[in-house]
Amino acid sequence: MAEPQEMRAVLIGGRELGGIEASGKSSVGNTILGRDVFPTHRRTASCQKAEGEVSGCKITLVDTPGWWWHYSVENTPMFDRLEMTQSLLLCPPGPHVFLLVLPVDSVFPEIYRFALEEHIGAFGKQIWKHMIVVFSATRPFSESTFENHVKNWPDLSWLLKKCMNRYHVLDITNGSDGSQVQTLLYKIAKIMSTEVGHYFEIDSTMYDKRDERRRGAQEKAQQRRLAVQRQRDELKSRMQSKNSTGDMRLIVVGASWAGRSSAANVILGRNAFEVDEGRTTVRCQVKQNEINERRVTVVDTPGWYYSNPVSQTSETDKLEIKRSVNLCAPGPHAVLLTVPIATAFNRSYKTAVEEHMNLLGEKAWDHTIVLFTRGDWLGDTTVEERIETEEPHLEWLMKKCGNRFHVLTCKNQSDFKQTTELMEKIDEMVAGNGGHYETIDPEVEEKLTVVQNTAKIIRRKVRRQRKILQDFFKGENYKVPKLRMVLLGKEKSGKSSSGNTILCKYLFQTSLSEVT
């Protein structure tokens, strides 16, 4: 087999695999090229190309955005999906190989397999003939340990079979070991020698359409930036004669895991609200802090499940969301609707947002600013590009709230600039509205008390029943070595999520719109 003079490869993979947030794509690319060319301290938000020479062979690598492994493709933002396929245009006339990167000791349940098939489906079926699974390792991993790991995960065995058992374990912490890279390049060369045409051919018609859509989104993004700036300039001119140094009252609403509590902490500049992956806000909480010599009050509210209509949200949560307005009397200056950039704003998500926002009244939209959380997901791209690519549902959201939005990186509480800019936007909106939101429902507290008293009665019955059983089995070892459970419930009631919580892993599909 003749040694190739050139190799072109595309790095693909997901995120949050078995508790490991990143797959190690960028680190694999750096290890292959023998130098740090791809940033590893942040997410790859757009395709990045790097070139180098290894043992006389010209290497071209393209790193791509990753997807959440427990997401179906329809829940991955359209921008990320288009960027993945855009990678082919950066290594013309086409890549010789796709390197699918997985952490070597991560789990690989069925839902990850489904996510993989859906996300790479955009490339076509021929991609499997050009794929090698690269297992990124951060410690020595023996062959026997690897084989046992594969046996424990049938869907991982399926993946290797699908790739004709082409895989390679790469220690990304040992860049000085050139032999492991040479072995990988040899495996790539074998694919090049056996596949007709040697490289993955690009469907130029399909990619021309996607590239055209991408360019169109960039042009619209620029138009949106200019329109927003004109709108802000006009509002600032109205503020010149008005005092904007008084107290500020805010309500934070949004879906579960949309970053409401984290966003509230960033705004207040301290850890005022508890943030825990295994915990959700069940009752409204009110916290305050002084920011720029102003007293800022923030009300955190219970979230709703992303794609659930309001009819599937508990009465308690709905009453708590309504109650949030009462907790910042005489009314909030702004409703901050948290929307994570890392999730597609699809039809079911749009319906859930619209119906839950209606709990606050139709006029609430006039006082709403969309707070895009997970700002780190943007990388070197802009939120305007994301908005235009994600149409039409995100476009609908922008119209509903008067094109008011702000990006927040919740990981960086020390960045006071993003909070200051948000407060400026709120002041501008208040100036445009002529004041704060004044819709107080006096019956909310009474209704909530009835619901809570009913819940207390149920809890007492459950505790009494448990006490009877515990007394009955007192002194006996009734623990069993294995537990078998069947999860039953109506659609979107949380069966799969409950299973994942019980097992402490993402093992059941929890698509934001699909049901079991």
VOGU-3710 file (C-alpha; in Angstrom, 3 decimals, decimal comma):
1> maepqemrav> 0,000/0,000/0,000  1,495/3,302/-1,151  1,765/6,042/1,450  -0,573/8,967/0,623  0,846/12,448/0,171  -2,292/14,132/1,500  -5,053/13,311/3,999  -8,231/15,286/4,660  -10,306/14,486/7,757  -13,407/15,889/9,475
11> liggrelggi> -13,714/15,593/13,262  -17,264/14,909/14,490  -18,797/14,007/17,835  -21,218/15,029/20,544  -21,060/16,505/24,015  -22,022/15,413/27,522  -21,297/11,737/26,949  -21,742/9,761/30,160  -21,085/12,775/32,361  -18,101/13,928/30,266
21> easgkssvgn> -19,058/17,298/28,800  -16,712/17,252/25,775  -15,797/14,390/23,435  -12,210/15,515/22,941  -12,468/16,317/19,205  -10,255/19,378/19,398  -7,688/17,564/21,546  -7,604/14,691/19,050  -6,943/17,192/16,258  -4,115/18,789/18,242
31> tilgrdvfpt> -2,591/15,384/18,988  -2,647/14,395/15,309  -0,994/17,631/14,165  1,434/17,638/17,080  0,629/21,184/18,182  -2,182/23,244/19,728  -4,180/24,552/16,780  -7,740/23,991/18,026  -8,849/25,716/21,268  -9,763/23,196/23,978
41> hrrtascqka> -10,905/25,601/26,705  -14,215/26,361/24,967  -16,789/24,724/22,744  -16,268/24,601/18,977  -19,127/26,839/17,799  -18,267/26,963/14,094  -16,139/24,847/11,781  -12,412/25,420/12,093  -9,744/24,261/9,675  -6,097/23,511/10,442
51> egevsgckit> -3,263/22,087/8,358  0,083/20,534/9,070  2,604/17,973/7,903  3,141/14,640/9,627  5,873/12,297/8,355  5,861/13,948/4,939  2,071/13,780/4,563  0,007/16,969/4,312  -2,816/16,761/6,862  -5,988/18,871/6,697
61> lvdtpgwwwh> -8,338/18,677/9,684  -11,740/20,323/10,110  -13,201/20,531/13,615  -17,006/20,768/13,866  -19,620/21,781/16,487  -20,774/18,937/18,711  -24,342/18,017/19,598  -25,881/16,938/22,921  -25,845/13,149/22,877  -29,288/12,879/24,485
71> ysventpmfd> -30,846/15,250/21,904  -32,664/14,175/18,773  -31,586/16,112/15,690  -34,707/18,305/15,749  -33,675/19,607/19,168  -30,200/20,612/17,959  -30,069/24,240/16,764  -30,256/24,560/12,987  -27,089/26,675/12,974  -25,085/23,781/14,444
81> rlemtqslll> -26,600/21,304/11,993  -25,685/23,503/9,025  -22,173/24,069/10,391  -21,561/20,318/10,564  -22,271/19,866/6,867  -20,387/23,076/6,067  -17,237/21,224/7,134  -17,089/19,426/3,786  -16,611/22,682/1,915  -13,479/23,430/3,952
91> cppgphvfll> -11,596/20,405/2,643  -12,305/20,232/-1,107  -12,864/18,143/-3,101  -13,978/16,149/-0,027  -12,648/14,466/3,135  -10,940/11,094/2,995  -12,224/10,160/6,429  -14,579/11,188/9,218  -13,137/10,755/12,695  -15,987/10,135/15,144
101> vlpvdsvfpe> -14,550/10,981/18,560  -15,845/9,352/21,768  -14,312/9,296/25,266  -12,946/5,771/25,656  -14,648/5,009/28,973  -18,002/6,699/28,369  -21,370/4,992/28,312  -23,127/4,491/24,977  -26,826/3,627/25,447  -29,423/3,309/22,722
111> iyrfaleehi> -30,440/6,984/22,822  -26,876/7,988/21,899  -26,992/5,630/18,948  -30,244/7,226/17,764  -28,749/10,711/18,174  -25,662/9,702/16,188  -27,664/8,212/13,318  -29,870/11,304/13,090  -27,064/13,854/13,232  -24,799/12,229/10,655
121> gafgkqiwkh> -27,780/11,395/8,457  -27,318/14,790/6,794  -24,116/13,477/5,188  -25,821/10,477/3,583  -25,315/6,720/3,975  -21,892/6,753/2,315  -20,361/8,368/5,398  -20,092/4,985/7,143  -17,609/3,787/4,526  -15,320/6,680/5,412
131> mivvfsatrp> -15,602/6,607/9,194  -13,176/5,628/11,951  -14,166/5,758/15,618  -11,418/7,480/17,610  -11,658/6,818/21,340  -10,050/9,708/23,195  -8,236/8,604/26,352  -6,754/10,613/29,209  -5,113/7,615/30,884  -3,681/4,238/29,822
141> fsestfenhv> -6,444/1,932/28,590  -5,592/-1,743/27,979  -7,058/-3,760/25,120  -8,806/-6,169/27,512  -10,380/-3,291/29,444  -11,585/-1,787/26,175  -13,091/-5,082/24,990  -14,959/-5,533/28,267  -16,257/-1,980/28,010  -17,602/-2,616/24,498
151> knwpdlswll> -19,332/-5,805/25,681  -21,177/-3,820/28,336  -22,714/-1,523/25,728  -24,394/-3,391/22,822  -24,953/-0,169/20,898  -21,221/0,507/20,996  -20,701/-2,926/19,425  -23,252/-1,942/16,786  -21,307/1,259/16,080  -18,015/-0,562/15,585
161> kkcmnryhvl> -19,693/-3,089/13,309  -21,246/-0,245/11,309  -17,733/1,195/10,832  -16,406/-2,245/9,803  -14,541/-2,469/13,119  -12,349/0,515/12,293  -11,374/2,243/15,515  -8,359/3,685/17,281  -7,627/4,550/20,919  -5,706/7,834/21,153
171> ditngsdgsq> -4,124/9,147/24,353  -4,770/12,890/24,037  -2,534/13,651/27,026  0,547/12,102/25,418  1,294/14,180/22,343  4,941/13,131/22,377  4,039/9,546/21,430  4,200/9,810/17,660  3,634/6,079/17,169  -0,057/6,257/18,104
181> vqtllykiak> -0,619/8,959/15,472  1,307/6,955/12,864  -0,939/3,953/13,542  -4,042/6,095/13,076  -2,717/7,532/9,804  -2,037/3,991/8,596  -5,675/3,052/9,271  -6,834/6,132/7,354  -4,553/5,186/4,461  -6,201/1,748/4,329
191> imstevghyf> -9,601/3,386/3,854  -8,180/5,575/1,098  -6,759/2,542/-0,703  -9,991/0,529/-0,600  -12,719/3,113/-1,216  -13,546/4,010/-4,806  -12,605/7,622/-5,452  -10,561/7,623/-2,227  -12,566/10,461/-0,686  -16,129/11,310/0,331
201> eidstmydkr> -17,783/13,030/-2,626  -19,785/16,187/-2,013  -23,292/16,673/-3,414  -22,607/20,159/-4,755  -26,284/20,972/-5,413  -27,343/20,209/-1,855  -24,434/22,074/-0,302  -24,910/25,078/-2,577  -28,464/25,425/-1,231  -27,260/25,172/2,367
211> derrrgaqek> -24,490/27,664/1,744  -27,000/30,046/0,176  -29,241/29,720/3,226  -26,271/30,403/5,484  -25,264/33,546/3,573  -28,868/34,748/3,594  -28,990/34,334/7,370  -25,801/36,380/7,735  -27,294/39,238/5,690  -30,515/39,193/7,732
221> aqqrrlavqr> -28,462/39,103/10,934  -26,730/42,328/9,947  -30,089/43,948/9,174  -31,402/42,862/12,583  -28,364/44,337/14,368  -28,927/47,683/12,655  -32,667/47,649/13,406  -32,060/46,870/17,091  -29,492/49,657/17,355  -31,895/52,183/15,785
231> qrdelksrmq> -34,599/51,095/18,207  -32,268/51,459/21,201  -31,039/54,879/20,059  -34,626/56,116/19,864  -35,437/54,808/23,355  -32,266/56,336/24,800  -33,348/59,734/23,498  -36,614/59,374/25,454  -34,680/58,528/28,613  -32,720/61,776/28,697
241> sknstgdmrl> -35,450/63,526/30,664  -36,397/60,549/32,838  -34,828/59,195/36,012  -33,483/55,641/35,637  -31,750/55,358/38,989  -34,654/53,915/41,001  -35,268/50,355/42,120  -35,537/47,600/39,525  -37,912/44,622/39,863  -37,467/41,586/37,615
251> ivvgaswagr> -39,193/38,239/37,072  -37,224/35,362/35,542  -39,301/32,726/33,712  -38,475/29,868/31,379  -38,377/26,129/30,857  -36,688/23,725/33,226  -32,908/23,632/32,714  -33,076/26,903/30,738  -30,767/28,538/33,265  -33,269/30,687/35,175
261> ssaanvilgr> -31,597/30,464/38,598  -28,101/30,748/37,110  -29,139/33,820/35,125  -30,664/35,373/38,248  -27,391/34,817/40,125  -25,418/36,524/37,353  -27,778/39,501/37,422  -27,489/39,844/41,205  -23,741/39,247/41,130  -23,859/36,555/43,806
271> nafevdegrt> -25,070/32,989/44,428  -28,463/34,049/45,715  -30,429/31,139/44,230  -29,456/27,495/44,621  -28,287/25,881/41,385  -28,126/22,096/41,174  -28,617/19,769/38,193  -30,702/17,425/40,333  -32,916/20,201/41,675  -35,566/22,442/40,167
281> tvrcqvkqne> -37,250/25,561/41,517  -40,605/24,462/42,966  -41,726/27,751/44,539  -41,101/31,391/43,692  -38,106/32,840/45,472  -37,257/36,518/45,921  -33,705/37,836/46,313  -32,197/41,315/46,255  -28,869/43,027/45,858  -27,530/46,515/45,242
291> inerrvtvvd> -26,081/46,938/41,763  -24,669/50,233/40,522  -26,251/51,950/43,547  -29,683/50,550/42,672  -31,703/47,976/44,582  -32,470/45,120/42,212  -35,161/42,570/43,122  -35,298/39,276/41,218  -38,090/36,689/41,442  -37,145/33,169/40,330
301> tpgwyysnpv> -40,062/30,985/39,201  -40,739/27,259/38,627  -39,937/26,095/35,110  -41,987/24,006/32,726  -40,857/21,039/30,672  -39,520/22,306/27,330  -42,147/20,912/24,981  -45,065/20,496/27,372  -48,169/22,603/26,732  -49,489/24,466/29,755
311> sqtsetdkle> -52,209/21,828/30,248  -49,490/19,382/31,334  -47,944/21,745/33,881  -49,118/21,246/37,471  -51,643/23,664/38,952  -49,155/24,538/41,675  -46,490/25,574/39,158  -48,982/27,615/37,142  -50,162/29,434/40,257  -46,564/30,053/41,332
321> ikrsvnlcap> -45,748/31,606/37,950  -48,791/33,896/38,288  -47,830/34,681/41,887  -44,423/35,991/40,789  -46,037/39,293/39,753  -47,488/39,746/43,249  -44,067/39,215/44,826  -42,626/42,366/43,281  -45,472/44,807/43,840  -46,513/47,200/42,472
331> gphavlltvp> -45,287/45,207/39,472  -42,147/44,071/37,639  -40,218/46,375/35,351  -39,276/43,413/33,154  -40,073/39,764/32,538  -36,882/37,955/31,553  -37,708/34,902/29,441  -34,736/32,512/29,501  -34,080/30,576/26,284  -30,913/28,448/26,022
341> iatafnrsyk> -28,947/28,959/22,818  -27,882/25,308/22,969  -31,413/24,079/22,188  -33,460/24,433/19,011  -36,487/26,695/19,325  -38,825/24,346/17,461  -42,609/24,201/17,160  -43,275/22,359/20,434  -40,931/24,668/22,349  -42,647/27,714/20,841
351> taveehmnll> -46,082/26,414/21,885  -44,887/25,785/25,441  -43,429/29,295/25,722  -46,533/30,978/24,304  -48,969/29,143/26,571  -46,933/29,581/29,754  -46,299/33,273/29,076  -50,071/33,728/28,773  -50,273/32,934/32,499  -48,855/36,422/33,060
361> gekawdhtiv> -51,356/38,070/30,729  -51,099/39,226/27,118  -49,583/42,580/28,130  -46,611/40,765/29,658  -45,027/40,544/26,196  -44,693/44,351/26,142  -42,420/44,062/29,181  -40,476/40,956/28,113  -36,828/40,639/27,153  -35,593/37,290/25,832
371> lftrgdwlgd> -32,561/36,252/27,845  -30,455/33,867/25,763  -28,591/31,707/28,279  -25,535/29,517/27,631  -23,890/32,404/25,823  -20,661/30,390/25,766  -22,349/28,179/23,146  -22,044/31,037/20,636  -18,255/30,945/20,509  -17,172/33,299/17,723
381> ttveeriete> -20,645/33,391/16,115  -23,361/35,980/16,796  -26,782/35,562/18,353  -28,324/37,369/15,362  -27,016/34,631/13,042  -28,587/32,033/15,312  -31,932/33,843/15,303  -32,079/34,101/11,514  -31,006/30,479/11,013  -33,548/29,154/13,497
391> ephlewlmkk> -36,583/30,741/11,828  -39,599/30,788/11,785  -40,358/30,107/15,459  -37,544/32,200/16,899  -38,547/34,997/14,526  -42,046/34,781/16,029  -40,561/35,138/19,519  -38,592/38,223/18,507  -41,746/39,877/17,167  -43,734/39,034/20,310
401> cgnrfhvltc> -41,251/40,803/22,579  -40,495/43,754/20,301  -37,108/42,442/19,140  -35,647/42,762/22,644  -33,016/40,203/23,607  -29,790/39,837/25,550  -27,096/37,143/25,730  -25,903/35,948/29,122  -22,970/33,666/29,911  -23,936/32,160/33,243
411> knqsdfkqtt> -20,514/30,590/33,800  -18,945/34,012/34,262  -20,529/35,827/37,224  -17,569/38,194/37,449  -18,430/39,746/34,070  -20,469/42,693/35,360  -20,516/44,236/31,885  -23,182/41,811/30,666  -25,398/42,693/33,662  -24,876/46,434/33,170
421> elmekidemv> -25,860/46,143/29,495  -28,969/44,167/30,442  -30,029/46,825/32,952  -29,579/49,484/30,268  -31,884/47,548/27,943  -34,457/47,200/30,728  -34,354/50,947/31,428  -34,836/51,634/27,722  -37,823/49,283/27,579  -39,401/50,871/30,674
431> agngghyeti> -38,969/54,302/29,081  -40,701/53,049/25,960  -43,559/51,489/27,957  -43,967/54,465/30,242  -43,591/52,425/33,417  -43,707/48,963/34,934  -46,122/46,057/34,462  -49,184/46,358/36,755  -51,234/43,151/36,765  -51,823/41,810/40,260
441> dpeveekltv> -54,155/38,812/40,776  -55,494/38,950/44,366  -56,960/35,431/44,118  -53,656/33,704/43,351  -52,554/33,429/46,986  -55,910/31,965/48,022  -55,890/29,375/45,229  -52,293/28,442/45,986  -53,102/27,933/49,674  -55,888/25,475/48,770
451> vqntakiirr> -53,547/23,475/46,509  -50,774/23,424/49,113  -53,132/22,261/51,879  -54,334/19,418/49,662  -50,710/18,442/49,014  -50,018/18,391/52,770  -52,894/15,962/53,329  -51,538/13,640/50,628  -48,014/13,782/52,089  -49,335/12,888/55,545
461> kvrrqrkilq> -51,157/9,865/54,104  -47,982/8,704/52,326  -45,866/9,095/55,481  -48,448/7,192/57,516  -48,493/4,358/54,977  -44,682/4,144/54,959  -44,621/4,070/58,759  -47,046/1,131/58,809  -44,893/-0,822/56,334  -41,657/-0,009/58,171
471> dffkgenykv> -43,135/-1,220/61,465  -44,434/-4,369/59,801  -40,999/-5,314/58,409  -39,044/-4,075/61,426  -36,067/-6,322/62,216  -36,198/-8,064/58,833  -33,795/-7,690/55,934  -36,211/-7,035/53,101  -33,679/-5,516/50,698  -33,354/-7,392/47,403
481> pklrmvllgk> -30,082/-7,567/45,384  -31,830/-6,569/42,163  -34,786/-4,303/41,532  -36,951/-4,567/38,423  -39,275/-1,683/37,644  -41,772/-0,789/34,938  -42,400/2,913/34,304  -46,011/3,702/33,425  -47,695/7,008/32,710  -49,294/9,191/30,074
491> eksgksssgn> -47,347/10,769/27,250  -44,798/13,395/28,328  -45,469/12,730/32,011  -41,748/12,282/32,665  -41,368/8,488/32,549  -38,058/8,537/30,672  -36,700/11,401/32,756  -37,677/9,529/35,925  -35,829/6,454/34,685  -32,719/8,510/33,998
501> tilckylfqt> -32,935/10,053/37,464  -33,290/6,640/39,134  -30,314/5,236/37,192  -28,311/8,480/37,527  -27,507/8,379/33,789  -29,032/9,426/30,459  -30,124/5,965/29,307  -33,674/6,632/28,115  -34,603/8,901/25,219  -35,895/12,230/26,546
511> slsevt> -36,517/14,040/23,275  -38,127/17,422/23,753  -40,909/16,496/21,359  -40,875/12,733/20,819  -42,686/10,339/23,134  -42,157/6,687/24,032
//
